[in-house]
């Protein structure tokens, strides 16, 4: 899908205009997902839960720019747009969220640096994340959708 920035912070996608609230990334390092333990503050959604890189949109950035910026800020990795192998959008109470997937070599984990948000990061098998009682529920659901996709099967052997 081709995306272009329009006026008033809207995104033009294939001839129609769309707004969105944020973007998340399923970031595989080898066969495992990079997950972030959210801060344990009562004033944030899902405190103390395992999250994925990503977050809220800034200004009029595109969904891809949003997820790439958030990933850089949260875990110190510069992901290229060309490394995003899958995308979908879904509705949340605050608006549309874009969900992406990327696969990088396991050795990249040595470059991960936790940013100013979150308590810790770790690599977790995707099936473990989906079943984890502290996984952000709607992200675990989107992860399951990706795991069942042809793009996932073409890029990874899922560990159980």
N, C-alpha and C positions, 0 to 999 in steps of 0.2 A: 504494500500500500504506500502510495506517495503522500507525504505530508508537507504542508507549507503553512507558514504563519500568516494569519489574517489580522484584521483590525480587532481591537478590544480584547486581545488575549485569546482569540478563537483560533482553532486549527482548521485549515482547509484540507480535507482528505477526499481525494477522488471526486472533487466538485461539490462537496457539501461541507458545511462549517460545523465544528464541534468544540466544546470546551472540555477540560478535564481537570481533575484536582491533583493528581500525582501519578507516580509510576514506581513499579517494583521490579526487581531483577532476581531471577533464579540463576545464581552464579555457581556453576559447577567447576570445581577445581579437581580435575581427574573425575572420579565417579561420585565424589561427595559434594554436598552443598555447603557453601559458606553461609553461616547463619550468625546473627548478632543477638546477644542477650540484651533486651531493652532495659533502660534504666528502671529502677523500682520507685517511681514517683507516682503518687495517687492522681496527679493532674494530667497524666498522659494516657492515651488508649493502650490497653494491654501491657501494663507495667510488669516487668519481670518475665516477659514472654520471649520466646525465640522468634526473631523477625528476619526478614530478608533485606538486603540493601535496597534503598530507594526512599522516596518521601514526597513531599509536597512540591508542587510546581512553583517556580519563581518567575514573575513577570510573564512574558509571552513565549517562554521557551517551549520547544516541541516536546512530545513525550520521550523521544530518544535522548534529547539534550538533558531533560530532567533526570532520567534514570542514570545517564552517564555521569552527570555532575554529582548526584547523590552518592553514587558508588565511590567516586573519587573522594568525596568528603568523609564518608563513613568508614571506608576500609583502605583508602590510599591507593586504589588500583585504577589505572587509566585504561578503561575498556574502549575499544573502537566500535563505532556504529556497525561496521562490517562484521563484527564478532557476535552480534545479536542474531540468533538463528530462528527465533520464534517470537511472536507477539499476539496478544489478544487484549481486548478491553472488557471491563465488566463494571457494573453499577454498584456503587457504595453509597451510604447515606450522604456523604459530602460531595458526591459527583462521580464521574467516570474515572476509573483508574486503569492505567495501561500496565500490562504485565509482560515482561520480556524474559528470555532465556539466553544464556551464553555458556559456552564450554571452553575452558582454558586448561592447560596442563597442570597437574597436581603440584609441580615444582614452583608455581607462582605463589603458593601459600607463604613462602618465605618473604614475599614482598608486602604482605598484608600488614597494615598499620591501623589500629582502631582510632577513629576520629574522636570528636568531643562528645558524641552521643553513644550510649550503650556501655554496658559493664564489661563485656568480653565478646570474643568471637570464637567460633570453632568450626571444624568441618564435621558434617553429619550426613550419614547415608540418607538419601531422599525419602525412602520408605520409613525410616526412623523419624524423620521430621514430620511426615504426614500423620504419624500415629502418636507423636509426642503430646502429652497433656498440656504442655506450655507452648505449643506452636500457635501462632496467631491463626485462628480458625479459617478465615477466608483465604489466607495465603496457603494454608495446607490444602484447601480445596482446589485452588488454582494450580498448585504443584501436582496434584493428582491428575488434573486435566492434561497438563503437559506430559507427565509420565506415560500417559496412554496415547500420546500423539506420535505420528510417524517421524516427526522431526527429532523427538527424543530418542526413539529407537535407532535412528540413523547416527546419533551422536554419542551414545553412552550405553554401557552395560550397567544396569541398575543393581546395586548391592542390596541384599536383604538383611 
